Amino acid sequence: MNVTIICLGSRGDVLPYAALGRALREAGHVVRFATFSGFEPLVRARGLDFFPVRGDAQAIMLSSGGQALARSGQNAVRMMVAIMRSFGVLARDWARDLTALASEPTDLIVNQIAGGLYGYDLAEKLGVPMVAAAVMPLVPTRTQPALAFPRWPSVLPGYNSLTYHMAYQLVWQAFRPTINHWRREVLDLGSAPLLGIYREMRESMVLLNAFSPRVVPRPPDWGPQVHVTGYWFPADPDWQPPDGLLRFLDGGPPPVFAGFGSMPLADAERVTALVLEAARQCGQRVIVHAGWGGAGGQALPDWAFGLEYAPYDWLFPRMAAIIHHGGSGTTAFGLRSGVPAIVVPFLFDQFYWGRRIAELGVGPAPVPFSRLSAGRLAEAIGAATGDGALRQRARQLGAEIRAEDGLGTAVQVLECLFPG
C-alpha cells in the first residue's frame, strides 16, 4: 500500500505521525510524509519519503502575538486565536505546496489536520480514502464537551454535542475561503458545503485516536469507525546521552524535570528563576529543559542542569517528577514513564490533559501558566514526590501503557480496512 501522511504542527505533533509512518514502512508499505521543511531530517531518519511544505511551526509559536500573550499570561483563548491567525496567513501557501500531492500515486491519505482540511480534498481529487488521525479526543460525544470549552454547562441538554459543532465551525470557517478557492481553481472540484463536512466526520469518517483507552476511556456513543489504538511512541535509538547529563544524574537522587516544550516564554529567565525557587523550597534537584521558549539559559546552581535535548523515553523514567506544559506528546511520555506529572497548561488541550492526570490520580491538580508562582509549583512538587499512593498509581498506569502496542494496532486497523 502507498500511504501519504499529512502533518503540520510542532515537533511534538510530527513525531507520533512519523512513528506511524515508520511502522507502516516496516510492515512493507511505501510512505510519503508531508510536513514543514524544517522536519526533513526527522522524517528521512525514519526511512520515509519526504514532501516539503513551507512554513516554520517554531516561528509561528514564537511570533510577536504569541510572545505578547505569553508575557501577559492572562488569556489562553486570545493566545489560541493569535496562533490560528498565524496559521491562517500560511493557508494559501500550504494549498499551493500540497497541490503537487495530487499528481503523486497514493492509495490512502492519513490526515492529521483538524477538520479534514487539505487531506479530504486531495483524497476526493485522487479518488482514494482518507483517514483522519488525532492525538487528542476530537470526536463528538454527548459525554463531555469539546476541548477548550468549559465543562460546567454540561448539565444543559445538548450542550456537549453543540460544542463540537462550534469547534469545527471555528476552524472550518477560518479556512473555508482558501480551501474552496483551492478546490475550484486548482483541484477542479466544486466548493465544499457552507458548513463543511461535519456530518460526515461525525457519522462515517474513519478516525484513528493515538492515545491509550486507559487514559481516555472510549465514550459509548462513538461509532465503529472510531478506533482507539493506544499511543504512537517515537524512538531515537541513535541518541547517546552527553557526559555532563550523565554526571548530573549520577551525582545525586533523581531530579525533577521542568520543560514547557513548544510554548513561548516571553521572559524565560523569570520562569527559570521561578522553577528553581520552587525546587529549592522542596529540596529537589532539577533539570530545566530549554524548549522553544529558551528556559534555563542563565547561570544555574550546581543542583540544577540546563538541557537542550534528550529523548523523553530515556529521560523521564529517571526523574522524580515531571513538570510540563501538557502537550499531548509530552503527556504520553510522562504517563508511560510511570513518574508523576505536574501540568502547567497554557492553552487548548493542555488543560484537558492536566485535568485527566489529576482525575487518574497520577499527578496533582494542574497549575495554569497564568497563575504560576514558586509557592504553587512547590506545593505541586511536594505532592508529586511525597504522596506514596499517587506514585504507586503512576507506576501502575505506566506499566499498563508500556504493555500496549499502539503502533501495531494502528497498522493492523489500516491494513484490515484497506487491504488493497
Summary of the structure (lengths in Angstrom):
residues: 420
radius of gyration: 21.3
end to end distance: 6.7
largest distance: 64.6
contacts: 1430
relative contact order: 0.12
helix: 49%
strand: 12%
